[in-house]
Amino acid sequence: MKDWMGLVVAWVPFLVLIVAWFWFSRRNGMQARSSSGTTLIELYAQQVEETRRMNQFLERIATSMEKRERIGSSG
């Protein structure tokens, strides 16, 4: 029983630090503002939108290349 209590007492500070780190990261992490004044959530949303636009452009290019291949192989 004494060894078990010693183990618990030894791990309590470590666990408290982990809990505090999670609490601070949740509290301030996504609400943190960058130097431009935007939050991380806003930056992520901008990145997602830019990725979607890029995917649309790439799909257009792929469709165009497929059409050219079909025209070139049939003629």
DOKOLVEX-935850 format. One record per residue: residue in one letter; residue number from 1; y, z, x of N, C-alpha, C, O in turn; chain. Coordinates in Angstrom, 2 decimals, padded with zeros to 5 digits. Layout:
// residues N
{tilo "A",NUM,{Y,Z,X},{Y,Z,X},{Y,Z,X},{Y,Z,X},"A"},
...
***
This chain:
// residues 75
{tilo "M",1,{-001.20,000.00,000.83},{000.00,000.00,000.00},{001.26,000.00,000.87},{002.26,-000.63,000.54},"A"},
{tilo "K",2,{001.19,000.71,001.99},{002.34,000.81,002.88},{002.65,-000.55,003.52},{003.82,-000.93,003.64},"A"},
{tilo "D",3,{001.60,-001.29,003.92},{001.80,-002.62,004.51},{002.42,-003.57,003.49},{003.28,-004.38,003.84},"A"},
{tilo "W",4,{001.97,-003.49,002.26},{002.50,-004.36,001.21},{003.99,-004.11,000.99},{004.76,-005.06,000.86},"A"},
{tilo "M",5,{004.39,-002.87,000.95},{005.80,-002.51,000.76},{006.63,-002.96,001.95},{007.76,-003.42,001.79},"A"},
{tilo "G",6,{006.08,-002.84,003.14},{006.79,-003.30,004.33},{007.01,-004.80,004.30},{008.07,-005.29,004.70},"A"},
{tilo "L",7,{006.04,-005.53,003.81},{006.15,-006.98,003.68},{007.23,-007.35,002.66},{008.04,-008.25,002.90},"A"},
{tilo "V",8,{007.25,-006.65,001.54},{008.26,-006.91,000.52},{009.65,-006.61,001.07},{010.57,-007.41,000.88},"A"},
{tilo "V",9,{009.81,-005.49,001.74},{011.11,-005.11,002.29},{011.56,-006.12,003.35},{012.75,-006.42,003.46},"A"},
{tilo "A",10,{010.63,-006.65,004.12},{010.97,-007.63,005.15},{011.42,-008.96,004.54},{012.28,-009.64,005.11},"A"},
{tilo "W",11,{010.86,-009.34,003.41},{011.17,-010.64,002.80},{012.36,-010.61,001.85},{012.91,-011.66,001.54},"A"},
{tilo "V",12,{012.78,-009.44,001.39},{013.87,-009.35,000.42},{015.16,-009.98,000.95},{015.78,-010.75,000.21},"A"},
{tilo "P",13,{015.61,-009.70,002.15},{016.87,-010.34,002.61},{016.77,-011.87,002.66},{017.72,-012.56,002.31},"A"},
{tilo "F",14,{015.64,-012.37,003.08},{015.43,-013.82,003.13},{015.50,-014.42,001.73},{016.15,-015.45,001.52},"A"},
{tilo "L",15,{014.85,-013.79,000.78},{014.88,-014.27,-000.60},{016.28,-014.19,-001.20},{016.69,-015.08,-001.95},"A"},
{tilo "V",16,{017.01,-013.13,-000.87},{018.38,-013.00,-001.36},{019.24,-014.13,-000.81},{020.06,-014.69,-001.54},"A"},
{tilo "L",17,{019.07,-014.48,000.45},{019.82,-015.59,001.03},{019.49,-016.92,000.35},{020.39,-017.72,000.09},"A"},
{tilo "I",18,{018.23,-017.14,000.06},{017.82,-018.37,-000.62},{018.44,-018.44,-002.01},{018.97,-019.48,-002.41},"A"},
{tilo "V",19,{018.38,-017.35,-002.75},{018.96,-017.31,-004.09},{020.47,-017.54,-004.03},{021.02,-018.29,-004.84},"A"},
{tilo "A",20,{021.13,-016.91,-003.08},{022.58,-017.09,-002.95},{022.91,-018.53,-002.59},{023.88,-019.08,-003.11},"A"},
{tilo "W",21,{022.13,-019.14,-001.72},{022.36,-020.54,-001.34},{022.21,-021.46,-002.55},{023.05,-022.34,-002.76},"A"},
{tilo "F",22,{021.16,-021.27,-003.34},{020.98,-022.08,-004.55},{022.13,-021.87,-005.53},{022.63,-022.82,-006.13},"A"},
{tilo "W",23,{022.54,-020.62,-005.69},{023.61,-020.33,-006.63},{024.90,-021.02,-006.21},{025.57,-021.64,-007.04},"A"},
{tilo "F",24,{025.27,-020.91,-004.93},{026.49,-021.55,-004.45},{026.39,-023.07,-004.52},{027.36,-023.74,-004.87},"A"},
{tilo "S",25,{025.24,-023.61,-004.18},{025.11,-025.07,-004.21},{025.17,-025.60,-005.63},{025.74,-026.66,-005.86},"A"},
{tilo "R",26,{024.61,-024.90,-006.58},{024.68,-025.31,-007.98},{026.10,-025.15,-008.51},{026.60,-026.01,-009.24},"A"},
{tilo "R",27,{026.73,-024.07,-008.14},{028.06,-023.77,-008.65},{029.11,-024.73,-008.09},{029.98,-025.20,-008.82},"A"},
{tilo "N",28,{029.02,-025.02,-006.82},{030.06,-025.81,-006.17},{029.61,-027.22,-005.79},{030.44,-028.08,-005.51},"A"},
{tilo "G",29,{028.33,-027.45,-005.78},{027.82,-028.70,-005.26},{028.30,-029.93,-006.00},{028.92,-030.80,-005.39},"A"},
{tilo "M",30,{028.04,-030.03,-007.27},{028.41,-031.22,-008.02},{029.86,-031.19,-008.47},{030.40,-032.22,-008.88},"A"},
{tilo "Q",31,{030.49,-030.06,-008.40},{031.90,-029.97,-008.78},{032.82,-030.12,-007.58},{034.04,-030.16,-007.72},"A"},
{tilo "A",32,{032.23,-030.19,-006.39},{033.04,-030.31,-005.18},{033.80,-031.62,-005.20},{033.31,-032.63,-005.70},"A"},
{tilo "R",33,{034.98,-031.59,-004.67},{035.82,-032.78,-004.66},{035.91,-033.31,-003.22},{035.99,-032.56,-002.25},"A"},
{tilo "S",34,{035.89,-034.61,-003.15},{036.02,-035.25,-001.84},{037.50,-035.31,-001.48},{038.35,-034.84,-002.24},"A"},
{tilo "S",35,{037.81,-035.89,-000.34},{039.20,-035.98,000.09},{040.03,-036.85,-000.85},{041.25,-036.69,-000.92},"A"},
{tilo "S",36,{039.38,-037.76,-001.57},{040.11,-038.63,-002.50},{040.34,-037.95,-003.85},{041.06,-038.48,-004.69},"A"},
{tilo "G",37,{039.74,-036.78,-004.07},{039.95,-036.05,-005.31},{038.89,-036.31,-006.37},{038.98,-035.77,-007.47},"A"},
{tilo "T",38,{037.89,-037.13,-006.06},{036.83,-037.39,-007.04},{035.67,-036.44,-006.81},{035.41,-036.02,-005.68},"A"},
{tilo "T",39,{034.98,-036.11,-007.89},{033.82,-035.23,-007.76},{032.63,-036.05,-007.30},{032.64,-037.28,-007.36},"A"},
{tilo "L",40,{031.61,-035.36,-006.83},{030.40,-036.05,-006.40},{029.75,-036.80,-007.55},{029.19,-037.88,-007.35},"A"},
{tilo "I",41,{029.82,-036.25,-008.74},{029.24,-036.92,-009.91},{029.95,-038.24,-010.15},{029.31,-039.25,-010.44},"A"},
{tilo "E",42,{031.26,-038.24,-010.03},{032.02,-039.48,-010.20},{031.67,-040.50,-009.13},{031.55,-041.69,-009.41},"A"},
{tilo "L",43,{031.50,-040.02,-007.90},{031.12,-040.93,-006.82},{029.73,-041.51,-007.06},{029.51,-042.70,-006.82},"A"},
{tilo "Y",44,{028.80,-040.69,-007.53},{027.45,-041.19,-007.85},{027.51,-042.22,-008.96},{026.82,-043.24,-008.90},"A"},
{tilo "A",45,{028.33,-041.97,-009.98},{028.46,-042.92,-011.09},{029.02,-044.24,-010.59},{028.57,-045.31,-011.01},"A"},
{tilo "Q",46,{030.00,-044.19,-009.72},{030.56,-045.42,-009.15},{029.51,-046.17,-008.34},{029.42,-047.40,-008.41},"A"},
{tilo "Q",47,{028.71,-045.43,-007.59},{027.66,-046.06,-006.78},{026.61,-046.73,-007.67},{026.15,-047.83,-007.37},"A"},
{tilo "V",48,{026.24,-046.07,-008.74},{025.26,-046.64,-009.67},{025.81,-047.92,-010.29},{025.10,-048.92,-010.39},"A"},
{tilo "E",49,{027.06,-047.89,-010.70},{027.68,-049.08,-011.30},{027.74,-050.23,-010.30},{027.45,-051.38,-010.65},"A"},
{tilo "E",50,{028.10,-049.94,-009.07},{028.15,-050.97,-008.04},{026.76,-051.54,-007.77},{026.62,-052.75,-007.56},"A"},
{tilo "T",51,{025.75,-050.70,-007.76},{024.38,-051.16,-007.56},{023.94,-052.07,-008.70},{023.28,-053.08,-008.47},"A"},
{tilo "R",52,{024.29,-051.72,-009.92},{023.95,-052.57,-011.07},{024.62,-053.94,-010.97},{024.00,-054.96,-011.23},"A"},
{tilo "R",53,{025.90,-053.94,-010.59},{026.60,-055.22,-010.42},{025.95,-056.07,-009.34},{025.78,-057.28,-009.52},"A"},
{tilo "M",54,{025.59,-055.44,-008.24},{024.95,-056.17,-007.14},{023.60,-056.73,-007.59},{023.26,-057.86,-007.24},"A"},
{tilo "N",55,{022.85,-055.97,-008.36},{021.57,-056.46,-008.87},{021.76,-057.66,-009.79},{020.96,-058.60,-009.75},"A"},
{tilo "Q",56,{022.80,-057.65,-010.60},{023.07,-058.80,-011.47},{023.38,-060.04,-010.64},{022.89,-061.13,-010.95},"A"},
{tilo "F",57,{024.17,-059.88,-009.59},{024.48,-061.02,-008.72},{023.22,-061.55,-008.05},{023.01,-062.76,-007.96},"A"},
{tilo "L",58,{022.38,-060.64,-007.57},{021.14,-061.05,-006.90},{020.20,-061.76,-007.87},{019.53,-062.72,-007.50},"A"},
{tilo "E",59,{020.16,-061.29,-009.11},{019.33,-061.97,-010.12},{019.84,-063.37,-010.39},{019.05,-064.30,-010.55},"A"},
{tilo "R",60,{021.17,-063.54,-010.44},{021.74,-064.89,-010.63},{021.36,-065.80,-009.47},{021.00,-066.96,-009.68},"A"},
{tilo "I",61,{021.45,-065.29,-008.26},{021.10,-066.10,-007.09},{019.63,-066.48,-007.13},{019.28,-067.64,-006.87},"A"},
{tilo "A",62,{018.77,-065.54,-007.46},{017.32,-065.82,-007.51},{017.02,-066.84,-008.59},{016.20,-067.74,-008.38},"A"},
{tilo "T",63,{017.66,-066.73,-009.74},{017.45,-067.70,-010.83},{017.91,-069.09,-010.40},{017.23,-070.08,-010.67},"A"},
{tilo "S",64,{019.04,-069.15,-009.75},{019.57,-070.43,-009.28},{018.62,-071.07,-008.26},{018.38,-072.28,-008.30},"A"},
{tilo "M",65,{018.09,-070.27,-007.36},{017.18,-070.81,-006.34},{015.87,-071.28,-006.98},{015.30,-072.29,-006.57},"A"},
{tilo "E",66,{015.40,-070.55,-007.98},{014.18,-070.96,-008.67},{014.39,-072.29,-009.39},{013.50,-073.15,-009.39},"A"},
{tilo "K",67,{015.55,-072.48,-010.01},{015.84,-073.74,-010.69},{015.88,-074.90,-009.68},{015.35,-075.98,-009.95},"A"},
{tilo "R",68,{016.49,-074.66,-008.54},{016.56,-075.69,-007.50},{015.17,-076.06,-006.99},{014.88,-077.23,-006.74},"A"},
{tilo "E",69,{014.32,-075.05,-006.83},{012.94,-075.33,-006.37},{012.19,-076.18,-007.38},{011.46,-077.11,-007.01},"A"},
{tilo "R",70,{012.36,-075.86,-008.68},{011.68,-076.63,-009.71},{012.20,-078.07,-009.75},{011.42,-079.01,-009.91},"A"},
{tilo "I",71,{013.51,-078.23,-009.60},{014.08,-079.59,-009.61},{013.63,-080.36,-008.38},{013.30,-081.55,-008.48},"A"},
{tilo "G",72,{013.60,-079.72,-007.22},{013.20,-080.36,-006.00},{011.72,-080.74,-005.98},{011.36,-081.79,-005.45},"A"},
{tilo "S",73,{010.86,-079.90,-006.55},{009.42,-080.17,-006.53},{009.02,-081.17,-007.58},{008.00,-081.84,-007.43},"A"},
{tilo "S",74,{009.80,-081.31,-008.67},{009.43,-082.26,-009.73},{009.96,-083.66,-009.44},{009.48,-084.64,-010.01},"A"},
{tilo "G",75,{010.94,-083.77,-008.58},{011.59,-085.07,-008.36},{011.17,-085.73,-007.16},{011.64,-086.82,-006.86},"A"},
***
